[in-house]
């Protein structure tokens, strides 16, 4: 029996939309915008993928805000741009999706992530 749905189907809010594997990883992240660097105390990652990261920070961000991040992960230095994809105020955490990542940086991120799994 076929049932017709009225209206659009809402996506599952708990569905994993990540295209890249995520690993637990803690390292310091610096904001490259001067106004953010002055206001953000210490920012630390909670996890990392080649597509983005979860970042613990006390600074408030709006979903859709663009951020420029500098970080050293497993000896590799990265300068990446991202978009805030979600905000968890109670956990003081944001999800950042990387944008405009060069193929070279993307491959370096994948290598770093593979090293965390060993």
N, CA, C and O atoms as a GROMACS GRO file, in nm:
protein
  472
    1UNK      N    1   0.083  -0.117   0.000
    1UNK     CA    2   0.000   0.000   0.000
    1UNK      C    3   0.088   0.123   0.000
    1UNK      O    4   0.178   0.134   0.083
    2UNK      N    5   0.064   0.215  -0.089
    2UNK     CA    6   0.139   0.341  -0.096
    2UNK      C    7   0.064   0.448  -0.020
    2UNK      O    8  -0.058   0.458  -0.027
    3UNK      N    9   0.139   0.528   0.053
    3UNK     CA   10   0.079   0.638   0.129
    3UNK      C   11   0.138   0.768   0.080
    3UNK      O   12   0.260   0.780   0.069
    4UNK      N   13   0.054   0.864   0.048
    4UNK     CA   14   0.100   0.995   0.004
    4UNK      C   15   0.124   1.081   0.127
    4UNK      O   16   0.038   1.090   0.215
    5UNK      N   17   0.241   1.146   0.132
    5UNK     CA   18   0.273   1.235   0.242
    5UNK      C   19   0.227   1.376   0.208
    5UNK      O   20   0.239   1.421   0.094
    6UNK      N   21   0.174   1.444   0.307
    6UNK     CA   22   0.135   1.583   0.288
    6UNK      C   23   0.253   1.673   0.319
    6UNK      O   24   0.300   1.675   0.433
    7UNK      N   25   0.301   1.747   0.222
    7UNK     CA   26   0.411   1.840   0.245
    7UNK      C   27   0.547   1.773   0.236
    7UNK      O   28   0.556   1.652   0.217
    8UNK      N   29   0.651   1.853   0.251
    8UNK     CA   30   0.787   1.799   0.241
    8UNK      C   31   0.824   1.716   0.363
    8UNK      O   32   0.773   1.737   0.473
    9UNK      N   33   0.913   1.621   0.341
    9UNK     CA   34   0.961   1.536   0.449
    9UNK      C   35   1.078   1.607   0.516
    9UNK      O   36   1.171   1.650   0.449
   10UNK      N   37   1.074   1.620   0.648
   10UNK     CA   38   1.181   1.684   0.723
   10UNK      C   39   1.298   1.587   0.737
   10UNK      O   40   1.277   1.469   0.764
   11UNK      N   41   1.422   1.636   0.718
   11UNK     CA   42   1.537   1.548   0.736
   11UNK      C   43   1.554   1.512   0.883
   11UNK      O   44   1.516   1.588   0.972
   12UNK      N   45   1.613   1.397   0.907
   12UNK     CA   46   1.640   1.352   1.044
   12UNK      C   47   1.750   1.441   1.102
   12UNK      O   48   1.861   1.442   1.048
   13UNK      N   49   1.724   1.517   1.211
   13UNK     CA   50   1.825   1.608   1.264
   13UNK      C   51   1.945   1.536   1.324
   13UNK      O   52   2.049   1.599   1.345
   14UNK      N   53   1.935   1.408   1.352
   14UNK     CA   54   2.046   1.333   1.410
   14UNK      C   55   2.123   1.252   1.307
   14UNK      O   56   2.215   1.179   1.342
   15UNK      N   57   2.086   1.265   1.180
   15UNK     CA   58   2.153   1.193   1.074
   15UNK      C   59   2.296   1.246   1.060
   15UNK      O   60   2.318   1.367   1.063
   16UNK      N   61   2.392   1.157   1.046
   16UNK     CA   62   2.531   1.197   1.028
   16UNK      C   63   2.549   1.246   0.885
   16UNK      O   64   2.539   1.168   0.791
   17UNK      N   65   2.575   1.375   0.869
   17UNK     CA   66   2.591   1.433   0.736
   17UNK      C   67   2.738   1.448   0.698
   17UNK      O   68   2.768   1.507   0.594
   18UNK      N   69   2.828   1.394   0.777
   18UNK     CA   70   2.971   1.409   0.749
   18UNK      C   71   3.010   1.319   0.632
   18UNK      O   72   2.969   1.203   0.624
   19UNK      N   73   3.090   1.374   0.542
   19UNK     CA   74   3.140   1.297   0.429
   19UNK      C   75   3.276   1.237   0.461
   19UNK      O   76   3.321   1.145   0.392
   20UNK      N   77   3.344   1.287   0.565
   20UNK     CA   78   3.478   1.243   0.600
   20UNK      C   79   3.477   1.177   0.738
   20UNK      O   80   3.396   1.212   0.824
   21UNK      N   81   3.569   1.083   0.759
   21UNK     CA   82   3.581   1.016   0.888
   21UNK      C   83   3.629   1.115   0.994
   21UNK      O   84   3.715   1.199   0.967
   22UNK      N   85   3.574   1.105   1.113
   22UNK     CA   86   3.606   1.194   1.224
   22UNK      C   87   3.685   1.116   1.328
   22UNK      O   88   3.655   1.000   1.355
   23UNK      N   89   3.788   1.181   1.388
   23UNK     CA   90   3.865   1.120   1.495
   23UNK      C   91   3.873   1.216   1.612
   23UNK      O   92   3.873   1.338   1.594
   24UNK      N   93   3.878   1.161   1.733
   24UNK     CA   94   3.898   1.243   1.852
   24UNK      C   95   4.039   1.298   1.847
   24UNK      O   96   4.135   1.224   1.826
   25UNK      N   97   4.051   1.429   1.865
   25UNK     CA   98   4.182   1.493   1.858
   25UNK      C   99   4.176   1.624   1.935
   25UNK      O  100   4.088   1.707   1.912
   26UNK      N  101   4.270   1.643   2.026
   26UNK     CA  102   4.274   1.766   2.105
   26UNK      C  103   4.402   1.843   2.073
   26UNK      O  104   4.512   1.792   2.093
   27UNK      N  105   4.386   1.964   2.024
   27UNK     CA  106   4.499   2.051   1.995
   27UNK      C  107   4.449   2.195   1.999
   27UNK      O  108   4.330   2.221   1.984
   28UNK      N  109   4.542   2.288   2.020
   28UNK     CA  110   4.505   2.430   2.029
   28UNK      C  111   4.480   2.485   1.890
   28UNK      O  112   4.549   2.452   1.793
   29UNK      N  113   4.379   2.571   1.882
   29UNK     CA  114   4.343   2.637   1.756
   29UNK      C  115   4.346   2.786   1.781
   29UNK      O  116   4.292   2.834   1.881
   30UNK      N  117   4.408   2.861   1.690
   30UNK     CA  118   4.412   3.007   1.699
   30UNK      C  119   4.322   3.066   1.591
   30UNK      O  120   4.313   3.012   1.480
   31UNK      N  121   4.256   3.174   1.624
   31UNK     CA  122   4.175   3.247   1.526
   31UNK      C  123   4.264   3.348   1.457
   31UNK      O  124   4.337   3.421   1.524
   32UNK      N  125   4.259   3.354   1.325
   32UNK     CA  126   4.346   3.444   1.252
   32UNK      C  127   4.289   3.584   1.236
   32UNK      O  128   4.364   3.677   1.205
   33UNK      N  129   4.158   3.603   1.257
   33UNK     CA  130   4.103   3.737   1.254
   33UNK      C  131   4.145   3.807   1.383
   33UNK      O  132   4.130   3.750   1.491
   34UNK      N  133   4.196   3.926   1.373
   34UNK     CA  134   4.246   3.997   1.491
   34UNK      C  135   4.137   4.014   1.596
   34UNK      O  136   4.162   3.997   1.716
   35UNK      N  137   4.015   4.048   1.554
   35UNK     CA  138   3.908   4.068   1.651
   35UNK      C  139   3.872   3.938   1.723
   35UNK      O  140   3.835   3.940   1.840
   36UNK      N  141   3.883   3.825   1.654
   36UNK     CA  142   3.854   3.696   1.717
   36UNK      C  143   3.969   3.652   1.807
   36UNK      O  144   3.947   3.599   1.916
   37UNK      N  145   4.092   3.675   1.763
   37UNK     CA  146   4.207   3.634   1.842
   37UNK      C  147   4.208   3.706   1.977
   37UNK      O  148   4.247   3.647   2.078
   38UNK      N  149   4.166   3.830   1.978
   38UNK     CA  150   4.167   3.907   2.103
   38UNK      C  151   4.057   3.860   2.197
   38UNK      O  152   4.076   3.863   2.319
   39UNK      N  153   3.943   3.817   2.144
   39UNK     CA  154   3.830   3.781   2.229
   39UNK      C  155   3.826   3.634   2.266
   39UNK      O  156   3.780   3.599   2.375
   40UNK      N  157   3.871   3.547   2.178
   40UNK     CA  158   3.866   3.403   2.207
   40UNK      C  159   3.977   3.372   2.304
   40UNK      O  160   4.093   3.404   2.278
   41UNK      N  161   3.945   3.312   2.414
   41UNK     CA  162   4.048   3.275   2.509
   41UNK      C  163   4.127   3.161   2.447
   41UNK      O  164   4.192   3.182   2.344
   42UNK      N  165   4.126   3.048   2.504
   42UNK     CA  166   4.189   2.933   2.441
   42UNK      C  167   4.082   2.854   2.368
   42UNK      O  168   3.973   2.831   2.421
   43UNK      N  169   4.112   2.814   2.250
   43UNK     CA  170   4.021   2.730   2.174
   43UNK      C  171   4.090   2.597   2.150
   43UNK      O  172   4.206   2.592   2.109
   44UNK      N  173   4.017   2.488   2.176
   44UNK     CA  174   4.073   2.355   2.158
   44UNK      C  175   3.976   2.270   2.076
   44UNK      O  176   3.854   2.281   2.088
   45UNK      N  177   4.034   2.186   1.992
   45UNK     CA  178   3.952   2.093   1.915
   45UNK      C  179   3.906   1.979   2.005
   45UNK      O  180   3.973   1.943   2.101
   46UNK      N  181   3.792   1.923   1.971
   46UNK     CA  182   3.744   1.801   2.035
   46UNK      C  183   3.755   1.683   1.940
   46UNK      O  184   3.784   1.571   1.981
   47UNK      N  185   3.732   1.711   1.810
   47UNK     CA  186   3.751   1.608   1.709
   47UNK      C  187   3.780   1.676   1.576
   47UNK      O  188   3.762   1.797   1.562
   48UNK      N  189   3.825   1.596   1.480
   48UNK     CA  190   3.872   1.650   1.353
   48UNK      C  191   3.839   1.553   1.241
   48UNK      O  192   3.846   1.431   1.259
   49UNK      N  193   3.804   1.608   1.126
   49UNK     CA  194   3.794   1.530   1.003
   49UNK      C  195   3.855   1.615   0.893
   49UNK      O  196   3.887   1.732   0.915
   50UNK      N  197   3.870   1.558   0.775
   50UNK     CA  198   3.923   1.636   0.663
   50UNK      C  199   3.823   1.741   0.618
   50UNK      O  200   3.857   1.831   0.542
   51UNK      N  201   3.697   1.730   0.665
   51UNK     CA  202   3.594   1.825   0.628
   51UNK      C  203   3.565   1.932   0.731
   51UNK      O  204   3.496   2.029   0.702
   52UNK      N  205   3.618   1.916   0.855
   52UNK     CA  206   3.591   2.015   0.957
   52UNK      C  207   3.632   1.968   1.094
   52UNK      O  208   3.702   1.867   1.108
   53UNK      N  209   3.589   2.041   1.196
   53UNK     CA  210   3.624   2.005   1.332
   53UNK      C  211   3.520   2.056   1.430
   53UNK      O  212   3.440   2.144   1.399
   54UNK      N  213   3.523   1.998   1.548
   54UNK     CA  214   3.444   2.046   1.661
   54UNK      C  215   3.542   2.122   1.749
   54UNK      O  216   3.648   2.071   1.783
   55UNK      N  217   3.504   2.242   1.784
   55UNK     CA  218   3.595   2.332   1.853
   55UNK      C  219   3.531   2.383   1.981
   55UNK      O  220   3.418   2.431   1.979
   56UNK      N  221   3.602   2.372   2.091
   56UNK     CA  222   3.553   2.426   2.218
   56UNK      C  223   3.608   2.568   2.232
   56UNK      O  224   3.729   2.589   2.229
   57UNK      N  225   3.517   2.665   2.247
   57UNK     CA  226   3.555   2.805   2.261
   57UNK      C  227   3.451   2.877   2.345
   57UNK      O  228   3.333   2.842   2.343
   58UNK      N  229   3.494   2.976   2.418
   58UNK     CA  230   3.402   3.053   2.500
   58UNK      C  231   3.341   3.169   2.424
   58UNK      O  232   3.246   3.231   2.472
   59UNK      N  233   3.393   3.199   2.306
   59UNK     CA  234   3.337   3.308   2.226
   59UNK      C  235   3.210   3.260   2.157
   59UNK      O  236   3.203   3.146   2.109
   60UNK      N  237   3.112   3.346   2.151
   60UNK     CA  238   2.986   3.312   2.084
   60UNK      C  239   3.000   3.333   1.934
   60UNK      O  240   3.058   3.432   1.888
   61UNK      N  241   2.947   3.239   1.858
   61UNK     CA  242   2.944   3.248   1.713
   61UNK      C  243   2.803   3.220   1.665
   61UNK      O  244   2.728   3.147   1.730
   62UNK      N  245   2.767   3.278   1.554
   62UNK     CA  246   2.640   3.249   1.489
   62UNK      C  247   2.663   3.145   1.381
   62UNK      O  248   2.768   3.143   1.316
   63UNK      N  249   2.565   3.058   1.362
   63UNK     CA  250   2.572   2.962   1.252
   63UNK      C  251   2.584   3.043   1.122
   63UNK      O  252   2.512   3.140   1.102
   64UNK      N  253   2.676   3.001   1.037
   64UNK     CA  254   2.699   3.070   0.911
   64UNK      C  255   2.815   3.168   0.915
   64UNK      O  256   2.858   3.217   0.811
   65UNK      N  257   2.867   3.196   1.035
   65UNK     CA  258   2.982   3.287   1.047
   65UNK      C  259   3.105   3.223   0.984
   65UNK      O  260   3.125   3.102   0.994
   66UNK      N  261   3.185   3.305   0.918
   66UNK     CA  262   3.310   3.255   0.860
   66UNK      C  263   3.422   3.278   0.960
   66UNK      O  264   3.429   3.382   1.025
   67UNK      N  265   3.510   3.179   0.973
   67UNK     CA  266   3.626   3.188   1.064
   67UNK      C  267   3.751   3.144   0.989
   67UNK      O  268   3.746   3.059   0.900
   68UNK      N  269   3.862   3.205   1.026
   68UNK     CA  270   3.993   3.163   0.973
   68UNK      C  271   4.071   3.106   1.090
   68UNK      O  272   4.088   3.173   1.193
   69UNK      N  273   4.119   2.984   1.075
   69UNK     CA  274   4.183   2.912   1.184
   69UNK      C  275   4.327   2.876   1.150
   69UNK      O  276   4.360   2.845   1.035
   70UNK      N  277   4.412   2.882   1.252
   70UNK     CA  278   4.551   2.836   1.239
   70UNK      C  279   4.570   2.729   1.344
   70UNK      O  280   4.530   2.746   1.460
   71UNK      N  281   4.632   2.617   1.304
   71UNK     CA  282   4.651   2.508   1.399
   71UNK      C  283   4.768   2.421   1.354
   71UNK      O  284   4.800   2.411   1.236
   72UNK      N  285   4.830   2.360   1.454
   72UNK     CA  286   4.936   2.263   1.427
   72UNK      C  287   4.885   2.130   1.480
   72UNK      O  288   4.858   2.114   1.599
   73UNK      N  289   4.873   2.034   1.388
   73UNK     CA  290   4.822   1.903   1.422
   73UNK      C  291   4.926   1.799   1.384
   73UNK      O  292   4.961   1.787   1.267
   74UNK      N  293   4.974   1.725   1.483
   74UNK     CA  294   5.071   1.619   1.459
   74UNK      C  295   5.191   1.670   1.377
   74UNK      O  296   5.239   1.602   1.286
   75UNK      N  297   5.237   1.792   1.410
   75UNK     CA  298   5.353   1.851   1.343
   75UNK      C  299   5.322   1.920   1.212
   75UNK      O  300   5.412   1.981   1.153
   76UNK      N  301   5.199   1.914   1.164
   76UNK     CA  302   5.159   1.977   1.039
   76UNK      C  303   5.087   2.109   1.069
   76UNK      O  304   4.992   2.111   1.148
   77UNK      N  305   5.131   2.219   1.007
   77UNK     CA  306   5.067   2.348   1.028
   77UNK      C  307   4.961   2.372   0.921
   77UNK      O  308   4.985   2.349   0.802
   78UNK      N  309   4.844   2.418   0.965
   78UNK     CA  310   4.732   2.444   0.875
   78UNK      C  311   4.680   2.586   0.898
   78UNK      O  312   4.675   2.634   1.011
   79UNK      N  313   4.642   2.652   0.790
   79UNK     CA  314   4.570   2.780   0.793
   79UNK      C  315   4.447   2.757   0.706
   79UNK      O  316   4.456   2.751   0.584
   80UNK      N  317   4.331   2.745   0.772
   80UNK     CA  318   4.208   2.705   0.702
   80UNK      C  319   4.095   2.802   0.728
   80UNK      O  320   4.090   2.868   0.832
   81UNK      N  321   4.006   2.811   0.633
   81UNK     CA  322   3.885   2.891   0.645
   81UNK      C  323   3.768   2.796   0.662
   81UNK      O  324   3.764   2.689   0.601
   82UNK      N  325   3.674   2.835   0.747
   82UNK     CA  326   3.558   2.750   0.769
   82UNK      C  327   3.433   2.831   0.795
   82UNK      O  328   3.438   2.953   0.814
   83UNK      N  329   3.322   2.760   0.795
   83UNK     CA  330   3.190   2.817   0.825
   83UNK      C  331   3.138   2.746   0.949
   83UNK      O  332   3.144   2.624   0.959
   84UNK      N  333   3.085   2.824   1.044
   84UNK     CA  334   3.026   2.765   1.163
   84UNK      C  335   2.898   2.693   1.121
   84UNK      O  336   2.804   2.756   1.074
   85UNK      N  337   2.896   2.561   1.139
   85UNK     CA  338   2.783   2.479   1.095
   85UNK      C  339   2.681   2.460   1.206
   85UNK      O  340   2.561   2.445   1.179
   86UNK      N  341   2.726   2.460   1.332
   86UNK     CA  342   2.635   2.446   1.445
   86UNK      C  343   2.700   2.505   1.570
   86UNK      O  344   2.821   2.521   1.577
   87UNK      N  345   2.615   2.535   1.668
   87UNK     CA  346   2.660   2.593   1.794
   87UNK      C  347   2.593   2.518   1.908
   87UNK      O  348   2.472   2.495   1.904
   88UNK      N  349   2.671   2.480   2.009
   88UNK     CA  350   2.618   2.418   2.131
   88UNK      C  351   2.659   2.507   2.248
   88UNK      O  352   2.766   2.490   2.305
   89UNK      N  353   2.574   2.603   2.283
   89UNK     CA  354   2.607   2.699   2.388
   89UNK      C  355   2.638   2.633   2.521
   89UNK      O  356   2.732   2.672   2.590
   90UNK      N  357   2.560   2.532   2.557
   90UNK     CA  358   2.580   2.468   2.687
   90UNK      C  359   2.715   2.397   2.696
   90UNK      O  360   2.769   2.382   2.806
   91UNK      N  361   2.769   2.355   2.585
   91UNK     CA  362   2.898   2.286   2.584
   91UNK      C  363   3.011   2.380   2.542
   91UNK      O  364   3.127   2.339   2.538
   92UNK      N  365   2.978   2.505   2.512
   92UNK     CA  366   3.075   2.601   2.461
   92UNK      C  367   3.152   2.542   2.343
   92UNK      O  368   3.275   2.548   2.337
   93UNK      N  369   3.076   2.486   2.249
   93UNK     CA  370   3.138   2.420   2.135
   93UNK      C  371   3.071   2.465   2.005
   93UNK      O  372   2.953   2.498   2.002
   94UNK      N  373   3.151   2.465   1.899
   94UNK     CA  374   3.100   2.494   1.765
   94UNK      C  375   3.151   2.388   1.669
   94UNK      O  376   3.258   2.330   1.689
   95UNK      N  377   3.074   2.364   1.566
   95UNK     CA  378   3.118   2.278   1.457
   95UNK      C  379   3.158   2.366   1.340
   95UNK      O  380   3.081   2.453   1.299
   96UNK      N  381   3.275   2.344   1.287
   96UNK     CA  382   3.326   2.424   1.175
   96UNK      C  383   3.346   2.333   1.055
   96UNK      O  384   3.415   2.231   1.063
   97UNK      N  385   3.285   2.372   0.943
   97UNK     CA  386   3.302   2.299   0.816
   97UNK      C  387   3.403   2.377   0.733
   97UNK      O  388   3.383   2.494   0.703
   98UNK      N  389   3.514   2.310   0.696
   98UNK     CA  390   3.617   2.376   0.617
   98UNK      C  391   3.566   2.408   0.477
   98UNK      O  392   3.490   2.330   0.419
   99UNK      N  393   3.607   2.522   0.424
   99UNK     CA  394   3.571   2.560   0.288
   99UNK      C  395   3.698   2.600   0.213
   99UNK      O  396   3.798   2.638   0.274
  100UNK      N  397   3.693   2.591   0.083
  100UNK     CA  398   3.804   2.633  -0.004
  100UNK      C  399   3.937   2.571   0.037
  100UNK      O  400   4.040   2.639   0.040
  101UNK      N  401   3.935   2.442   0.069
  101UNK     CA  402   4.058   2.372   0.109
  101UNK      C  403   4.130   2.324  -0.017
  101UNK      O  404   4.070   2.261  -0.104
  102UNK      N  405   4.258   2.355  -0.026
  102UNK     CA  406   4.336   2.308  -0.142
  102UNK      C  407   4.345   2.156  -0.137
  102UNK      O  408   4.331   2.095  -0.031
  103UNK      N  409   4.368   2.096  -0.252
  103UNK     CA  410   4.381   1.950  -0.258
  103UNK      C  411   4.500   1.905  -0.173
  103UNK      O  412   4.494   1.801  -0.108
  104UNK      N  413   4.608   1.984  -0.173
  104UNK     CA  414   4.725   1.951  -0.092
  104UNK      C  415   4.690   1.950   0.058
  104UNK      O  416   4.726   1.856   0.129
  105UNK      N  417   4.620   2.054   0.105
  105UNK     CA  418   4.581   2.058   0.247
  105UNK      C  419   4.484   1.946   0.280
  105UNK      O  420   4.489   1.889   0.389
  106UNK      N  421   4.394   1.915   0.187
  106UNK     CA  422   4.297   1.808   0.210
  106UNK      C  423   4.369   1.674   0.228
  106UNK      O  424   4.334   1.596   0.317
  107UNK      N  425   4.469   1.649   0.146
  107UNK     CA  426   4.546   1.525   0.158
  107UNK      C  427   4.627   1.524   0.287
  107UNK      O  428   4.638   1.420   0.353
  108UNK      N  429   4.685   1.639   0.324
  108UNK     CA  430   4.759   1.646   0.451
  108UNK      C  431   4.666   1.620   0.570
  108UNK      O  432   4.704   1.550   0.664
  109UNK      N  433   4.544   1.674   0.566
  109UNK     CA  434   4.446   1.648   0.672
  109UNK      C  435   4.416   1.499   0.680
  109UNK      O  436   4.410   1.442   0.790
  110UNK      N  437   4.396   1.436   0.566
  110UNK     CA  438   4.367   1.291   0.565
  110UNK      C  439   4.482   1.212   0.626
  110UNK      O  440   4.459   1.116   0.700
  111UNK      N  441   4.607   1.250   0.594
  111UNK     CA  442   4.723   1.180   0.651
  111UNK      C  443   4.729   1.198   0.802
  111UNK      O  444   4.756   1.102   0.875
  112UNK      N  445   4.704   1.320   0.849
  112UNK     CA  446   4.706   1.346   0.993
  112UNK      C  447   4.599   1.264   1.063
  112UNK      O  448   4.624   1.206   1.169
  113UNK      N  449   4.480   1.258   1.006
  113UNK     CA  450   4.370   1.183   1.065
  113UNK      C  451   4.405   1.034   1.069
  113UNK      O  452   4.376   0.966   1.168
  114UNK      N  453   4.467   0.983   0.964
  114UNK     CA  454   4.507   0.842   0.964
  114UNK      C  455   4.609   0.816   1.073
  114UNK      O  456   4.609   0.707   1.130
  115UNK      N  457   4.695   0.911   1.104
  115UNK     CA  458   4.795   0.891   1.209
  115UNK      C  459   4.729   0.881   1.347
  115UNK      O  460   4.782   0.814   1.436
  116UNK      N  461   4.614   0.946   1.368
  116UNK     CA  462   4.544   0.938   1.495
  116UNK      C  463   4.480   0.801   1.515
  116UNK      O  464   4.454   0.761   1.629
  117UNK      N  465   4.456   0.728   1.408
  117UNK     CA  466   4.389   0.598   1.418
  117UNK      C  467   4.486   0.485   1.447
  117UNK      O  468   4.443   0.374   1.479
  118UNK      N  469   4.616   0.510   1.437
  118UNK     CA  470   4.715   0.403   1.459
  118UNK      C  471   4.725   0.366   1.604
  118UNK      O  472   4.804   0.278   1.640
   0.00000   0.00000   0.00000
